[in-house]
Amino acid sequence: MVKAFKFLLFMLAVTQILHAGPSQTPEPLSEKAASKFEISTFKISANNEIYKIFTAKLKGQNEFKNVLYLLDANAQFNMLLNEFDDSFGPLIIGIGYDTDKSYEIEKRTRDLTPKAKGEEFSKGGGADAFYYFLTRNLVPLIDQKFNVQDLPKSIYGHSFGGLFTLYVLLKNDGIFQNFFIASPSLWWGESEILKQNVSDGKFKEKLKAKFVFLSVGELEKRKGKTDKPGILKASDLAKILKQSGANSHFELFKNETHGSVIPLNLKELLKYLKD
């Protein structure tokens, strides 16, 4: 009886870990990262929203090989810089909100998701407007400010950010060359973002992407979302990318959850940008 009770407590603890929400306290910047990077922030208004833009470059470095655009920067900008351990790096541009919290749940739901039918998805659908802000306002501004208009550009996003990165990939306009899609929320809109762009197991349009990194944690599940019939998974997207002839890599992080994969993805991101 005692063993059964202890097992029950253990399973409850595991369930809480698997379904715990994200921390709303951003990771502090380490002393090492602060000593290595020249960091600045500025705010920009668009779509009746104030976005906080983070920029980072290694001190003394004024030339770059590439530019990285990082979504959910309030939470993951410092995390990325803390993982950095090299003498040469990309120009890093983080996109966040004017807040002290890690995640503005309602705002990122609005901005990072494509339009979808159904009440369940009524609080999202702003990807078109956010994409316009990113490509017509922010990218040209950064190009001019840092003189990087001729450099290859990469974009990284996790969860809804991964979904938006997939959305950008499928826009296929050539503005970004490298796409880092981490744990994309493919359940959004009943996976229509893929279904409407795929035929005979591959993308209808040839992708212009130079490289696509896709990842997911082995333990990622969301009841009533990822387990619904007809919902496509990251492994399905990996097969579609392969069938489409895209230069891509699929990483399945063993024994990792939706949240615990974030630092692992950032390490992989830096490794690929270095190479």
N, C-alpha and C positions, 0 to 999 in steps of 0.2 A: 504493500500500500504506500509506504514511504517512498520507495523507488519510483512508483508510478506518479506520485505527486511531484517529485523532483524533476522527472522527465517532462511533466506538463509545464512546470515553471520554465524549464529550459526551452521548450518549444515556443512558449509565449515570448520569451526574451528574443529568440531568433526572429519571430514574426515582427516584433517591434523594430528590430534593427533593419529588416528588409523593407519595412514600410515607413520608416522614419522620414520626416520631411527634412529639407535641407537646412543647414545652419544659417541663421540670419545675421551672424557676426562674421564679417570678412576676415580672412586670414591676414595677420599683420605682415608687413614687409620685413624681411630679415635684415640684420645689420649688413650682412655680406652683399645682399642684393642692392641695398641702399647705397653702398659704397661703389658698386659697379656701374649702376645705371643713372643716366640723366633722365629724370621723370618730370612730366608736366601734365596738367589737365586744363581743359577749357570746356565751356558749355555752348551748345548750339540748339536753337529752337527749330522744330519742324513738326508738322502734323499735330499741332496743339500740344506738344510735349517738349520738355527740356531734356536733352540728352547730355550726359557727361562723357567727354572723350578723354581717354588716357593715352599718353604717348610715352614710349621708353626707347632709349638707344644707349648703347654702351658709351661710357664717358670717353671722349676723345675720338670716337668713331663717327665720321661724317659721310662715309660712303657705304652702301649696302648692296647685297645681292638680291634681296627680296623684301617684300612688305607683308606683314601678317596682320590681318584684321580678326580680332578676338571678340566674340559675343559674350554676354553676361560678364562684362569686365568688373563690375562691382565685386563679384565673388571670385573670379578666376584670374584677374590681372596680376595681383600679388602672388598668387599660387604659381603662376607661370614664371614670374621673375625669380621666385625663390628656388625653382627647379633648375634655373639656368646656371651652367658651369662651363663656360667657353670664353675664348678671347675675341671672337668675332660673332656678330649676331645680326638678325634681321631688324628692321624698323618695326616696332610693335605698336599697333593701334588698337586700343580697347574701346568698346562701345558699351556704355552703361547708362544709368539714370541718375538724376540728381537726388540721391538718397544715401543714407549711411548703412542701409540694409544690404545684405548679399544679393537678394533677389526681390524684385518688384513683381510678384506673381501675376497680378492682373495685367500689368503693362506688358510684360514679356509674352503673356498669352495672347494679348491683342496684336503685338508687333511681329511675332515670330511664326505665326500660323497662317496658312492659306485659307481662303474662303471655303466653307464646307456647309452642307445642308444639315439641318437638325438643331434642336434646342440645345443639345449637349455641346455644340460647337459655336453657340451664338456669341460668346464673349471673345472670340478670336476673329481671324480673317483679315488682319491688317498687313499681311506680308507684302502686298503690292505697294502700299504706301511706304512701308519701311524700306523696301528695296529701292524705291525711288529716292528716298532720303540718302541711303547708303551710296548709291551709284551716281546720282546727279548732284548731290551736295557734299557729302563727306569725302569721297574718294578724290574728286577734283581739288578740294581744299587741301588735303594731305599731299597730293601730287605737287601742288604749287608751293606749299609751305616747306617741304623737304626735298623738292626737286627729284621726285622718284617716279615721274610719269612713265618712264620707259622700263621700269623694273617689273618682274613678275610679281603677282599678288596672290596671296593665299588667304583663305577664310576658314575659321574654326568655330564650331558650335557643338554644344552638348544638349541632349534632350530636345526641348523645343528649338534650341539653338542648332541642334543637329538636323532637325526637320527643315529649318530655314536654310541651312547650308545646302541641303538637298534641293530645296526650292531654287536657290541661286544656281546650282549646277544645272538644273533643268531649264533655266532661263537661257542658258547656252549662248550668252552674248559676248563671251571672250574677255570680259573685264577681269575676271579671276581665272587663274590657271590651275591652282592647287586647292583641293577641297578636303577638309578634315571633318568627317561626319561621325560624331560620337553619340552612341545610344539614341538614334533619331526616334522621335515619337510618331512612328508610322501608323499607330492606331487612330491618329487624328483624321477626321473626315473619312473614316472607314478605309484608309489607305488609298483614297482616290488620287492623291498626288502621284502615286506610282501607276495605278491601274489605267489612268487616262493617258499616260505617256509611254506605255509598254504595249508591244504587239509581238506575238510569237516568242515570248520570253526575252525580248531585248528592247531597248529604247527605240522609239520610232525615228528619232533624229540622232544623227551621229554626234557624239559629245565632243566639244572642243577642249575639254579638260586635259591638262598635261598629266595630272596624277590625282587619284581619289583614295583617301584612307578612310576606311569604315571600321567601326568597332562596336562591341556590345559586351556587357558583362553576362557571364553564364547564369547568374541568379536573378537577372532582371525580369520581373513579372509585375503586372498591375491588374488586379482582379477587375473584371468588367471592362477592361480596355484591351490589353494584349492578348487575352484569351478568347476574344469574340470570334465566331466563325468568319472566315474570309479576310481577317486582318493579316497583312503581310508582315514579315519579320526582317530583321537586319540580315539574316542568312539568305532570305529571298532576294533582297536588294543586292547582296554580294554575287549571287548567281546571275542576276540581270546585268550587273556591271561586267562580269566575265563574258557572258554571252554577247554583250554589246561591243566587246573588243577594247574596253577601257583599260588603261594602265592603272590598276587598282590593287589594294591590299586589304584583306579582311582579317581583323584581329578579334578573337574570342577570348576575353579575359576570364580564366577559370576561377570559380569560387568568388566572383566579384559581383557587387550589386550596382544599381543605377547610380548611387552616389560614390561608392568607393572606386569606381573606374576613372573618376575625374583626374586625380593626380597621375594615374598611369597613362591616360591619354595625353596629358600635357608633356610628359616625358617623351612619349613617342613623337609628338608634334615637333619638339625641339630637335630630336634625332633626325627626323626627315628634313627639317629646314637646314640643318647643318650639312647634310649630305647633298 
